[in-house]
Amino acid sequence: MKRLFYFLLVFTAIFVLSYNVWYFTLRQAKAPAWQEVLLRGGTLIDGSGGKPYKTDLLIRGSRIVAIGEGIKSSPGARVIDVSGSLLVPGIVATWPGLLPTDQEQDEFVAAGVTTIIGGVDGNSPLDVKKYLNWATRSGLRINFGTLLGMGSLRGMMLTPRQMGPTDGVTLREGIKKGLSEGAVGLSLDFTKLPDAFWSWEEIGKVCADLHPVPLLVVNFSDEAYSEAGSLLPALQALIRAAGDTPFRPYLKSLRLPKSASASEIRAIQTELERASTTGVQIYGDLNPFHLAGRPRYLFDTAVGRFTPNDLIIAKTPPALQDLIGKSLAEAAREQGLPVFAMSQQLLGKTIQIEVEDTGGEGALAASPFFCWQAGYNSEQEEKESTIDPPNYLELLGQTEGYFGQLPLPEKVRRLTFLPARLFGLEGRGRIAVNSYADLLVLKKRGRGYAPDYVFVSGRPAVIKGHITRFKAGHVLVRS
């Protein structure tokens, strides 16, 4: 009898809590008064890098219509006191694959992301118009745009390794069609097939004389970033190709090895500066892995590609858990084995490895054309390479390291306005009159910030920390 009493007590408590959460969320989502919203008394960081200031902000429909003190709202408008909170633009993030699932979109808005650019892994649907129409009909919690994957284009050829004259014409027409139908740029991944079959000469042939000049997102192989002396030649080849074609090069997840010498870093900085003087501006993003988690691989695909000291054992079967947190080299020393012998023992055992291959990219963070991103694979993709989802809002609260020491307005700019600008997203990434109302109401929490409200195109995707059912996201097309 006593056990039954406690069971009923726990069940009732869970029911009441769940009912309150769902009742609150549904009541707020169905309320008609979100056509006009006045946020009163917040501290505005607008995304430009300028100083924060206290202000009111008025949203009408999908746009911001007024910013200033003492704004008057219309009768029936929703008025929210946001004193003590930050008002910042919604974060603009990249995504390797297709449109995120509803659950993934919920995870993004809960993390303060209001806009996603997909297809950065070199793969995308070739019928961009049909794909974006489908995305619109499916209902979006976030804003979504896509790149046109050069890997998908190359994959439609019968023999991807050989490109004849007629193939070049076909691929060129495919690029023109995709861009005209709304793709915000092109993407190329040198780490996966058939993407890696592209040469810069071939890219020059199919991209020549495109107007306006397209953005080309380039993913170098991990070896280009981790092997000594590999990044500079790859960077020089990219710059030469962009100067000959041209296209606007965007380096995805640029990083430098932890072991990079001062002379190597300076040579890369010099190459970037020289490129700018010749008319080739290198855009891109830096991936602060020390804040978002290291890149992770299956042991069987990572061993032999990276040095044993840089392979950190992250996940193992229960019998090998004492190896977690150790490098492959360290584990071999403790077992009294050569690294090769240790590797042979671990092959085929479903072990995940984190690669300690970054550390020098802070020297490049001052570049005005590098935003911050932390790419990771969707659940639908093959799990060869994964990375834990980044906590962008924790990044805003960091105070240590180069990235953490930058002023808060500059951190916000690197996550919002700068990526929106690089991808040509008009009216996104900045809080200004006539801009789309993609914005966050943030409160300080622990080491970072937490969203009290998240607005996507003027509608609340998050209310008081609860995800709503609003689907107010827009499909974004090349401007």
C-alpha positions as CSV (number, residue, x, y, z in Angstrom):
1,M,0.0,0.0,0.0
2,K,2.8,2.4,0.9
3,R,4.6,1.6,-2.4
4,L,1.3,2.4,-4.3
5,F,1.0,5.7,-2.5
6,Y,4.5,6.8,-3.5
7,F,4.0,5.7,-7.1
8,L,0.8,7.7,-7.3
9,L,2.5,10.7,-5.7
10,V,5.4,10.6,-8.2
11,F,3.0,10.1,-11.2
12,T,0.9,13.1,-10.1
13,A,3.9,15.3,-9.8
14,I,5.2,14.4,-13.2
15,F,1.7,14.9,-14.8
16,V,1.3,18.3,-13.2
17,L,4.8,19.5,-14.3
18,S,4.3,18.2,-17.8
19,Y,0.8,19.7,-18.1
20,N,2.1,23.1,-16.9
21,V,4.9,23.1,-19.5
22,W,2.7,22.1,-22.4
23,Y,-0.2,24.3,-21.4
24,F,2.2,27.3,-21.2
25,T,3.8,26.5,-24.5
26,L,0.6,25.9,-26.4
27,R,-1.2,28.9,-24.9
28,Q,1.7,31.2,-25.8
29,A,2.1,29.8,-29.3
30,K,-1.7,30.1,-30.1
31,A,-1.9,33.7,-28.7
32,P,-2.7,36.1,-31.6
33,A,-0.8,39.1,-30.1
34,W,2.6,38.3,-31.6
35,Q,2.0,40.4,-34.7
36,E,3.5,43.3,-32.8
37,V,6.0,42.9,-29.9
38,L,7.7,45.7,-27.9
39,L,10.9,44.6,-26.1
40,R,11.4,47.2,-23.4
41,G,14.6,48.1,-21.6
42,G,17.1,45.6,-23.0
43,T,20.8,46.1,-23.6
44,L,21.3,46.0,-27.4
45,I,24.4,44.5,-29.1
46,D,23.4,45.0,-32.7
47,G,26.0,42.8,-34.5
48,S,28.1,45.6,-36.0
49,G,30.7,45.4,-33.3
50,G,29.6,48.7,-31.8
51,K,29.1,49.4,-28.1
52,P,26.1,48.1,-26.3
53,Y,23.4,50.5,-25.2
54,K,20.0,50.3,-23.4
55,T,17.0,50.7,-25.6
56,D,13.5,49.5,-26.6
57,L,12.8,47.6,-29.7
58,L,9.6,47.2,-31.7
59,I,8.8,44.2,-33.9
60,R,5.9,44.3,-36.4
61,G,5.3,41.2,-38.5
62,S,8.6,39.8,-39.5
63,R,10.6,43.0,-39.3
64,I,12.1,45.4,-36.7
65,V,10.4,48.7,-37.2
66,A,11.8,50.9,-34.4
67,I,14.7,51.1,-32.0
68,G,15.0,53.7,-29.3
69,E,13.9,54.9,-25.9
70,G,10.2,55.4,-25.1
71,I,8.8,53.7,-28.2
72,K,4.9,53.6,-28.2
73,S,3.3,50.4,-29.3
74,S,-0.1,49.8,-30.8
75,P,-3.1,48.7,-28.7
76,G,-3.0,45.0,-28.2
77,A,0.7,44.7,-28.8
78,R,2.7,42.2,-26.7
79,V,5.0,44.2,-24.3
80,I,7.9,42.3,-22.7
81,D,10.1,43.8,-20.0
82,V,13.6,42.6,-20.9
83,S,15.5,44.8,-18.4
84,G,18.8,43.1,-17.4
85,S,18.9,41.0,-20.6
86,L,20.9,41.3,-23.8
87,L,19.3,41.8,-27.2
88,V,21.5,40.3,-29.9
89,P,21.0,39.1,-33.5
90,G,20.2,35.4,-34.0
91,I,23.3,33.3,-34.7
92,V,24.0,32.3,-38.3
93,A,25.5,28.8,-38.6
94,T,26.5,26.3,-41.3
95,W,25.4,22.7,-41.6
96,P,27.0,19.9,-43.6
97,G,24.0,18.2,-45.1
98,L,20.3,18.7,-46.0
99,L,17.6,20.5,-44.1
100,P,17.9,19.6,-40.4
101,T,15.0,17.5,-39.0
102,D,12.4,19.2,-36.8
103,Q,14.2,17.9,-33.7
104,E,17.5,19.3,-35.0
105,Q,15.9,22.6,-35.8
106,D,14.6,22.7,-32.2
107,E,18.1,22.0,-30.9
108,F,19.4,24.9,-33.0
109,V,16.9,27.5,-31.9
110,A,17.4,26.4,-28.2
111,A,21.1,27.2,-28.8
112,G,20.3,30.6,-30.3
113,V,20.7,29.7,-33.9
114,T,18.0,31.4,-36.2
115,T,19.6,30.8,-39.6
116,I,21.2,27.7,-41.2
117,I,23.3,27.5,-44.4
118,G,23.3,23.8,-45.5
119,G,25.3,21.8,-48.0
120,V,28.7,22.9,-46.9
121,D,30.0,19.4,-47.3
122,G,30.0,19.5,-51.1
123,N,26.7,17.6,-51.5
124,S,23.2,19.0,-52.1
125,P,20.1,18.3,-54.2
126,L,20.7,19.3,-57.8
127,D,17.2,20.6,-58.4
128,V,17.5,23.6,-56.0
129,K,14.2,25.1,-56.9
130,K,12.3,21.9,-56.2
131,Y,14.2,21.4,-52.9
132,L,13.6,24.9,-51.6
133,N,9.9,24.6,-52.5
134,W,9.7,21.4,-50.5
135,A,11.5,23.0,-47.6
136,T,9.0,25.9,-47.6
137,R,6.0,23.4,-47.6
138,S,7.5,21.4,-44.8
139,G,7.4,24.4,-42.5
140,L,10.6,25.8,-41.0
141,R,11.4,26.7,-37.4
142,I,14.6,28.4,-38.6
143,N,15.7,30.3,-41.7
144,F,17.4,28.0,-44.2
145,G,19.5,28.4,-47.3
146,T,21.6,26.0,-49.2
147,L,24.8,25.8,-51.2
148,L,25.1,23.9,-54.4
149,G,27.4,20.9,-53.9
150,M,30.1,20.5,-56.4
151,G,30.3,16.8,-55.3
152,S,26.7,16.3,-56.3
153,L,27.3,17.8,-59.7
154,R,30.4,15.6,-60.3
155,G,28.5,12.6,-59.1
156,M,26.0,12.8,-61.9
157,M,28.7,12.0,-64.5
158,L,29.0,8.4,-65.6
159,T,32.8,8.5,-65.1
160,P,33.5,11.1,-62.4
161,R,37.3,10.7,-62.8
162,Q,37.3,11.9,-66.4
163,M,35.7,15.2,-67.5
164,G,35.4,15.6,-71.2
165,P,34.4,18.8,-73.2
166,T,30.7,17.9,-73.1
167,D,30.8,17.1,-69.4
168,G,32.3,20.6,-68.8
169,V,29.3,22.2,-70.6
170,T,26.8,20.1,-68.6
171,L,28.4,20.9,-65.3
172,R,28.6,24.6,-66.1
173,E,24.9,24.6,-67.0
174,G,24.1,22.8,-63.8
175,I,26.0,25.4,-61.8
176,K,24.2,28.3,-63.5
177,K,20.9,26.6,-63.0
178,G,21.4,26.0,-59.3
179,L,22.6,29.6,-58.6
180,S,19.7,31.0,-60.6
181,E,17.3,28.9,-58.5
182,G,18.5,30.3,-55.2
183,A,21.6,28.5,-54.1
184,V,23.7,31.0,-52.0
185,G,26.9,29.7,-53.4
186,L,28.9,26.6,-54.2
187,S,30.7,24.0,-51.9
188,L,33.5,21.6,-52.5
189,D,34.9,19.0,-50.1
190,F,38.3,17.6,-50.8
191,T,37.9,14.8,-48.2
192,K,35.1,12.8,-49.7
193,L,34.4,11.1,-53.0
194,P,33.5,12.0,-55.7
195,D,34.3,15.6,-54.5
196,A,38.0,15.0,-54.4
197,F,38.1,14.3,-58.1
198,W,37.9,18.0,-58.9
199,S,41.0,19.8,-59.9
200,W,41.4,23.6,-59.8
201,E,41.8,23.6,-63.5
202,E,38.4,21.9,-64.0
203,I,36.8,24.2,-61.5
204,G,38.1,27.2,-63.4
205,K,36.6,25.9,-66.6
206,V,33.1,25.4,-65.3
207,C,33.0,28.5,-63.1
208,A,34.5,31.0,-65.5
209,D,32.6,34.2,-66.2
210,L,29.8,33.6,-63.8
211,H,28.0,36.8,-62.7
212,P,27.8,37.7,-59.9
213,V,31.0,36.0,-58.9
214,P,29.9,33.0,-56.7
215,L,31.0,32.1,-53.2
216,L,32.9,28.8,-53.1
217,V,33.1,27.1,-49.7
218,V,36.1,24.9,-49.7
219,N,36.8,22.1,-47.2
220,F,40.4,21.1,-47.2
221,S,41.3,17.6,-46.0
222,D,42.2,17.1,-42.4
223,E,45.7,16.2,-43.4
224,A,46.1,19.7,-45.0
225,Y,45.5,21.2,-41.5
226,S,47.4,18.6,-39.4
227,E,50.5,17.7,-41.4
228,A,53.4,20.1,-41.2
229,G,53.9,22.2,-44.3
230,S,50.6,21.1,-46.0
231,L,48.4,24.1,-45.5
232,L,50.5,26.8,-47.1
233,P,50.7,25.0,-50.6
234,A,47.0,24.2,-50.5
235,L,46.3,27.8,-49.7
236,Q,48.5,29.1,-52.5
237,A,46.8,26.8,-55.0
238,L,43.4,28.1,-53.8
239,I,44.5,31.7,-54.2
240,R,45.9,31.1,-57.7
241,A,42.7,29.4,-58.8
242,A,40.5,32.2,-57.4
243,G,42.7,34.8,-59.2
244,D,42.3,33.0,-62.5
245,T,38.6,32.1,-62.5
246,P,37.4,34.1,-60.4
247,F,35.3,33.0,-57.4
248,R,35.0,34.2,-53.8
249,P,36.9,31.6,-51.8
250,Y,35.6,30.6,-48.3
251,L,37.7,28.3,-46.2
252,K,35.6,26.1,-44.0
253,S,36.9,25.5,-40.5
254,L,40.3,26.9,-41.0
255,R,42.6,25.8,-38.2
256,L,46.3,25.4,-37.6
257,P,48.2,22.5,-35.9
258,K,49.0,23.0,-32.2
259,S,52.6,22.4,-33.2
260,A,52.7,25.1,-35.9
261,S,55.8,27.2,-35.5
262,A,55.7,31.0,-35.4
263,S,57.4,31.1,-38.8
264,E,54.7,28.8,-40.3
265,I,51.9,30.9,-38.9
266,R,53.5,34.1,-40.1
267,A,53.9,32.6,-43.6
268,I,50.2,31.8,-43.7
269,Q,49.3,35.3,-42.5
270,T,51.5,36.8,-45.1
271,E,49.9,34.7,-47.8
272,L,46.4,35.9,-46.8
273,E,47.6,39.5,-46.8
274,R,49.3,39.1,-50.2
275,A,46.2,37.6,-51.7
276,S,44.1,40.6,-50.6
277,T,46.5,43.0,-52.4
278,T,46.1,41.0,-55.6
279,G,42.3,41.2,-55.4
280,V,41.6,37.8,-53.9
281,Q,39.9,38.1,-50.5
282,I,39.9,34.9,-48.5
283,Y,36.8,34.5,-46.5
284,G,36.0,31.7,-44.1
285,D,35.5,30.6,-40.5
286,L,37.7,29.6,-37.7
287,N,36.7,26.6,-35.6
288,P,37.4,27.2,-31.9
289,F,37.5,23.4,-31.1
290,H,38.8,24.1,-27.6
291,L,35.4,25.6,-26.9
292,A,33.2,23.2,-29.0
293,G,34.9,19.9,-28.6
294,R,37.7,18.3,-30.7
295,P,36.9,16.7,-34.1
296,R,36.1,13.0,-33.5
297,Y,36.7,9.9,-35.7
298,L,36.5,6.2,-35.6
299,F,39.8,4.8,-34.6
300,D,40.1,2.6,-37.6
301,T,39.8,5.6,-40.0
302,A,42.1,7.9,-38.0
303,V,45.0,5.7,-37.2
304,G,47.9,6.3,-39.6
305,R,46.5,9.7,-40.6
306,F,47.5,11.7,-37.6
307,T,50.5,11.5,-35.2
308,P,50.0,9.1,-32.2
309,N,50.5,12.0,-29.7
310,D,47.5,13.8,-31.3
311,L,45.1,10.9,-31.2
312,I,43.2,11.1,-27.9
313,I,41.1,8.1,-27.0
314,A,37.5,9.4,-26.3
315,K,35.1,6.5,-26.3
316,T,35.7,2.7,-25.9
317,P,34.0,-0.5,-25.0
318,P,33.7,-1.1,-21.2
319,A,36.8,-3.3,-21.1
320,L,39.0,-0.5,-22.4
321,Q,37.7,2.4,-20.4
322,D,41.0,3.0,-18.6
323,L,42.4,4.2,-22.0
324,I,39.9,7.2,-22.2
325,G,41.6,10.5,-22.2
326,K,45.0,9.1,-23.1
327,S,46.8,9.6,-26.4
328,L,47.6,6.6,-28.5
329,A,51.3,7.1,-27.8
330,E,50.7,7.3,-24.1
331,A,48.6,4.2,-24.1
332,A,51.3,2.3,-25.9
333,R,54.0,3.4,-23.4
334,E,51.9,2.3,-20.5
335,Q,51.4,-1.1,-22.1
336,G,55.1,-1.4,-23.0
337,L,54.2,-1.8,-26.7
338,P,55.3,-0.1,-29.9
339,V,52.7,2.2,-31.2
340,F,52.1,0.0,-34.2
341,A,51.4,-3.1,-32.0
342,M,49.1,-1.1,-29.8
343,S,47.2,0.1,-32.9
344,Q,46.8,-3.4,-34.1
345,Q,45.2,-4.4,-30.8
346,L,42.7,-1.6,-31.0
347,L,41.6,-2.0,-34.6
348,G,38.0,-3.1,-35.1
349,K,36.9,-2.4,-31.5
350,T,34.5,0.6,-32.1
351,I,36.8,3.1,-30.5
352,Q,36.3,6.9,-31.0
353,I,39.3,9.2,-31.3
354,E,39.5,12.9,-30.7
355,V,42.2,14.6,-32.8
356,E,44.2,17.3,-31.0
357,D,45.1,19.1,-34.2
358,T,44.4,22.7,-33.4
359,G,45.9,25.5,-31.3
360,G,47.5,28.1,-33.7
361,E,44.3,29.5,-35.3
362,G,44.0,32.2,-32.6
363,A,46.8,34.0,-34.4
364,L,44.4,34.4,-37.4
365,A,41.4,35.4,-35.4
366,A,42.1,39.1,-36.0
367,S,41.4,38.8,-39.7
368,P,38.3,40.9,-40.5
369,F,36.9,38.2,-42.9
370,F,36.9,35.2,-40.6
371,C,33.7,34.4,-38.6
372,W,33.3,31.5,-36.1
373,Q,31.7,28.2,-36.8
374,A,32.0,24.7,-35.5
375,G,30.7,22.2,-38.1
376,Y,29.4,18.8,-37.1
377,N,27.7,16.0,-39.0
378,S,24.0,15.2,-38.9
379,E,22.7,11.9,-37.5
380,Q,21.8,10.8,-41.0
381,E,25.4,10.9,-42.2
382,E,27.9,8.2,-42.0
383,K,29.6,8.5,-38.6
384,E,33.2,8.6,-39.8
385,S,33.8,12.1,-38.6
386,T,31.7,13.7,-35.9
387,I,32.0,16.6,-33.5
388,D,29.9,17.4,-30.5
389,P,27.3,20.2,-31.2
390,P,28.9,23.5,-30.4
391,N,27.6,25.7,-27.6
392,Y,27.7,29.1,-29.3
393,L,26.3,30.9,-26.3
394,E,28.9,29.5,-24.1
395,L,31.5,30.9,-26.5
396,L,30.0,34.4,-25.8
397,G,30.7,33.9,-22.1
398,Q,34.3,32.7,-22.4
399,T,37.0,34.9,-20.9
400,E,40.1,32.7,-21.4
401,G,42.2,32.3,-24.5
402,Y,42.4,34.6,-27.6
403,F,38.7,34.0,-28.6
404,G,37.5,34.5,-25.0
405,Q,39.4,37.8,-24.5
406,L,37.8,39.6,-27.5
407,P,35.1,42.1,-26.5
408,L,31.6,40.8,-26.3
409,P,30.3,42.9,-29.2
410,E,33.1,41.5,-31.5
411,K,32.2,38.0,-30.5
412,V,28.6,38.7,-31.4
413,R,29.6,40.1,-34.7
414,R,31.7,37.0,-35.6
415,L,28.6,34.7,-35.0
416,T,25.9,36.9,-36.6
417,F,26.5,39.8,-38.9
418,L,29.8,38.6,-40.4
419,P,28.6,35.1,-41.6
420,A,25.4,36.7,-42.8
421,R,27.4,39.2,-44.9
422,L,29.7,36.5,-46.3
423,F,26.8,34.4,-47.4
424,G,25.0,37.5,-48.9
425,L,22.0,37.3,-46.5
426,E,20.3,40.6,-46.8
427,G,18.5,41.8,-43.7
428,R,19.9,39.0,-41.5
429,G,22.6,38.9,-38.8
430,R,22.1,42.4,-37.5
431,I,19.6,44.3,-35.4
432,A,18.6,47.4,-37.3
433,V,15.4,49.1,-38.5
434,N,13.9,47.2,-41.5
435,S,16.0,44.1,-40.8
436,Y,14.3,40.8,-40.2
437,A,13.4,40.2,-36.5
438,D,15.8,37.3,-36.0
439,L,17.0,38.0,-32.5
440,L,17.8,36.6,-29.0
441,V,16.9,37.8,-25.5
442,L,19.8,36.5,-23.5
443,K,20.4,36.2,-19.7
444,K,23.7,35.4,-18.1
445,R,23.8,31.9,-16.9
446,G,26.9,30.1,-15.5
447,R,29.8,30.4,-17.9
448,G,27.7,31.6,-20.8
449,Y,24.3,32.8,-21.7
450,A,20.8,31.3,-22.1
451,P,18.0,32.4,-24.4
452,D,14.9,33.7,-22.6
453,Y,13.3,34.4,-26.0
454,V,14.4,33.5,-29.5
455,F,12.6,35.2,-32.4
456,V,12.7,33.9,-35.9
457,S,11.3,36.3,-38.5
458,G,9.3,38.0,-35.8
459,R,7.8,34.9,-34.2
460,P,8.9,33.4,-30.9
461,A,10.6,30.1,-31.4
462,V,11.5,30.0,-27.7
463,I,9.5,31.6,-24.9
464,K,10.9,31.7,-21.4
465,G,13.2,28.8,-22.3
466,H,10.4,26.7,-23.8
467,I,10.3,25.7,-27.5
468,T,7.1,26.7,-29.3
469,R,5.5,25.2,-32.4
470,F,5.8,28.4,-34.5
471,K,7.1,27.7,-38.0
472,A,8.1,31.2,-39.1
473,G,11.4,30.4,-40.8
474,H,12.1,31.6,-44.3
475,V,13.8,30.0,-47.2
476,L,16.8,32.1,-48.1
477,V,18.0,32.5,-51.7
478,R,21.0,34.1,-53.3
479,S,20.6,37.9,-53.4
